[in-house]
Amino acid sequence: MQTDPTRRATRITLITLALTLSLCWRAQGASAQGEPALGTSAQDAQPHQEASAELQTGISLLHRKSYALAAAVLRKAVENSPDDPNAAYYLGVALNRTTAGKEAESLLKRGLGEHPESPEVNFELGLHYFDKEVTAEASDYFEQVIYLAPAGPCADQARAYLKKIEEAGKPRRWELSVLGGLQYDSNVILSNDSTPLPAGYAHRGDLSAVVNLRGSYAPIRSGALEVTAGYSFYQNLHTSLTAFDTTQNLLDLSASYAVTPNLRLKGSYSLEYLLLAGKPYNYSHNLSSSISRVSERWGISTLDYHYSAKQYWNSEKFSTNTDQNGDNNLIGLSQLRQFSKYVTLWVLYSHDVDATRNQVLGYHGNRALLGCRLLLPFALVGDLSGDVYHRQYGGTDPAFGVRRQDTQNSVSLTLLKNFSDRYSLSLGEVFSRNLSNIADFAYSRAITSALFSARF
Amino acid sequence: MELKRVIGLAALLGALVSAPGAALAGEPNVGQVVAIRGAASIERGATRIKAQVKTGIQANDVIKTAAAGKAKLLFIDDSVLTMSENATLEVSEFIHTKGKEGRSIYNLLDGKMRAVVGKTKFEVRTPTAVAAARGTVIFFEVGQAKNQSFSRIICLEG
């Protein structure tokens, strides 16, 4: 007996929907109500008689959550019946729960074209975009599920996902970031490479392992006001020049307030405590304030003021360290302008005055910096910057009989690859050369780094 | 006999015009409405069709959503356009051949729209901007501020 094609299609559609209903349960989004019963529908037996053997098997495998195997079997079903929308749709479901790529998206859209008012098809597309973090699109499909069948089994799941999206959209109060990697510094001891090595050192350059941890909490994060407290810990460990292993502890408290959508004030306080080779080196209290203005024509203009009060400890290696005790006042002006989606430029000028207990060590500094960020192919971000920092020291150095003047030129290049919003890898090279009228203070230095970063 | 034939033909034409997804004058559908909230309409030449789920969309159609209305359109190149309320969109060109890269051009005349770009070269023109994309998710907004037309285009993914 031959089956009427219309009746057959209707049956398959009914069965399809019944089966898809059961697929709404998904491990990652399982609701408290648990999994809807599988295979209890009156129509459930039908497709197994009507559909191809591959389709039946594929559906069974989907029921058992063997998605990869189901995808392979359903692909065969699609090859055998390329015009069967159900086979295509189920293959879309199987792929959506394994690779969730373009093919899955295309097949699910084919399902949507066939059954636009099926809550299950809409739910599956919602899942697809949820996994791809296209939340606006995902929300649309989940809302459609609820609209089409507010009391249906998919609706509860859809509500749960909408809640997740809403939660994710809220600004997070806690943030944790971890950065770690390797760094090679060609001149750790900052000595003039045209002069013999200082006594006690076998070489200038060294490889070090670097780790930086930072945690922050924002107790206030309203529309205009944001207050954040944070702590960061930095440590580098050298292979051989262990006397220069640096440990930094930094506590900070900052507040920013948007006076208007285009004008923001910021203020911060930080306490920095530095150890060298595990021994106290210095600590500083730092105060910063800034005012930033955003304009369509000029980008972001920022005026900064920083104050820093520094206290040093003497040690066996640095016996006159406390001569550097004092404070530093800095004023800076910066401009950041995005020229296209791919190119952003920034320029900065700052002037600082460093007053020290021994005035020979204090200075007046002027710094100019020019940098750019380029968005490159393969989701790479390239930062290139160069700066010149001139320092005029406070008095005649008694050891050399001249007043010291330094000019430090630096070029920095960083290539960043973001693997996701959370993980990134950066490769960096910083080359700096300090020119000084006193040869002992002239040096050059290159730092090469490979750092992996994760944010939570 | 002749009268019966005329009545039959008239009834068939009436059914074609009123049925959702009906194609006029043999024009192929390039997409369809897959979700709708509130009211939306499709202007096809001098004809205005009430947009419903499964209503077909053809090249040169102008789709309008009313206040508190929303429409999701699925095109045969897998593009999905979600129109917000008070939006007007014209499908000004749609070329799609299976297995070949086609081209689709839309005019967003007013309102907001989100596009999940499908397989064709995709272009959206607004009164003040043109955006072309491939395989991405983009948000468009066209409006008036201080008596001046503005367009806002934000890439949400890709």
Interface residues (C-beta under 8 A of the other chain):
Chain A: K102 E105 S106 K109 L112 G113 P116 E117 N122 K132 E133 V134 A136 E137 D140 Q144 Y147 K341
Chain B: Q32 V33 V34 A35 R37 V53 K54 K72 L74 D78 V80 T82 R114 V116 K119 G135 V137 F139 C155 L156 E157
